[in-house]
Amino acid sequence: MFLKTTLALALVSAWTLAADAADDASAFEQFKKLAGEWVGKEASGQPLDGKAGKEVHVKYQVTAGGSAVIETLFPGGGEEMVTMIHPDGKDLLLTHYCLLGNQPQMKAAGKLDGKEVAFKFVRATNLASDKDMHMHDATYTFEGPDTLKTTWTHYHDGKPTGKVVFELKRKK
């Protein structure tokens, strides 16, 4: 009886560890599944360029042997921006190469919170002061395999000054 109980506990422990490992990777796996082209509209917010409601094109590409995802906003245009997302231990790290000329870095838990991954500001390169305009937070909401919502919060003078929300559909 002792042996059966010990074996059962060992199996439950192994199953729990395997499930935890799968959960740790699930947020990044969601980003990898975005590979392809996406289109949509700016749903709401205060865009940096003042052009609310414009059409949005986004391309996602898995690179570096599956260890990073490149998000390209407005590919090929004068407003093109690139965001890199990759695992950092159990967390995810995002670096946004912004039209503003700075590169905010944000971190999120590696597990999905429901359907969301919420990145929080860690630091930025090429930012003279935290009071300079920069993207501060980004939330990705995976609404389905072909539907994605992203919400970007920008800061100026050390406080939030607006959000930009993109609602995207996978281009078929």
N, C-alpha and C positions, 0 to 999 in steps of 0.2 A: 504494500500500500504506500509506504514511504517513497519507494522508487517511482511509482506512478505519479504521485503528487509532485515530486521533484521534477520529473520529466515534463509534466503538464505546465508547471511554473516556468521552466526553461523555455518551452515552446511559446508560451504567452509573452515572455520577456523578449524573445527573438522576434516575434511578430510585431510587438510594440516598437522595438528599435527599427525594424524595417519600415513600418508605417511612418514613424517620425522622420526617417531619412527621405522617404518619398514626399512627405509634406514639405520638408526643408527645400526640396528642389521644385516643388509645384509652382511657385511664383515665377521662377526663371523659365520653367517649361512653358508656362502661359505666354511669356514674351517670345519664346522661340516659335510658338505656333502662329504668331502674327506674320511670319515671313510672307512677303508679297506686297501688292499695292492696295492702298486704301484711299477712299475719297469721302468727302463729307462737307459739312458747313460748320462755320464757327457758330455754335448754338447761342452763346451769350458771352458777356464779359466786356472787358475794356482792353482791346488789343493795343499793343505798343505802337502800331502804325495808324491807329484811328479808323481802320476800315472794318467795322463790325459786319458780320454776316457773310463774309467772303467765302468762296469755295476753298477747300483745303485738300491738298494732295500729300500723302505720306507713304513712304516706302520703308518696309522693315526687311532687314537682311541678317541672317545668322552668319557669323564669321568666326575666324580664329579657331577652327576645329570644333565649333559648337559652343565655345566658351564666352561668346559675347554677341549682343544684338545691336545692330546699328539702326537707329530711327532717323530717317531723313525727312524733314518737314520742308514742303515747297521745293522738291527736288528740281535742280537745273535752273532755278530762277534766282533773281537778285536777292531774295529773302531767304534763301536756303539756309537751314540750320541742321546740325547733326547732334544726336544724343546717343551716347554709348551706355549700354546697360550690361552689367556682368555680375556674377557672384563674387562676394567678398566674405569668405568663410560661410557662415549660415545666413548672412544678410545679402542684400543686393546693393550695388553701387551704381549711381547714375551720374554721368558727366554730360552737361548740356553746353554745346558750343554755340553760343547765342549770337544773334544779330547785333546785340549791344556790345559785342567785343569782349565779354567776360565768359568765364567757364565755371558756372556753379556746379558743385558736387553735392549730391543728396544721397541719403541712405534710407533703406527700407528693410523691414523684416523679410526674410526669405520665404515666409509662409503667406499664403493668401489670407486676407481678412474678409471672409465671405467671398465677394467677387472683386475686391479692391487690393491694390498695392499702393500704399501712401509713402512717398519719398519725402524726407525732411532735410532741410538745408544743413550741411556740415561745414562747408567752406567754399571759397571761390578763388580762382586764379584770375589775374589781371583785373582785380577789383580794388581800387584805391582805398575805399572805405566801405564798411557794411551799410552805410547810408546811401551809397550809389545805387541806381536802379539795377535790379537783377531778379532773375527767377529764383524763388525761394523754396517753393514746394511744388510737387507734381503728384497727382493721383491718377492712376489708371484703373478704370472700371471695366472689367471683362463681362460684357452683357450677353455674350453668346459667341459662338465660333466666328461669326462674321460681323459682329457689332462691338465697337470699342468707344469708350468715352474717356477723354483725357481732360484734366482740369489743372491749369498752371496758375500759380499765385505769384504775382510780382510784388517786389518791395521797393520802396523809395523812402529816404529819410528814416530808415529803421523800422518801418511799419508797412503792413499790407496796403497796396494801393489799387488792387483789382485782381480779377480772375479772368482767365480766358478759357472757355470750354469748347472743345472740339468733339463733335459726334461723328464717328466714322463708320463706314461700311466697307467690307472687303470688296475690291473691284473684281468682277467676274468676267 
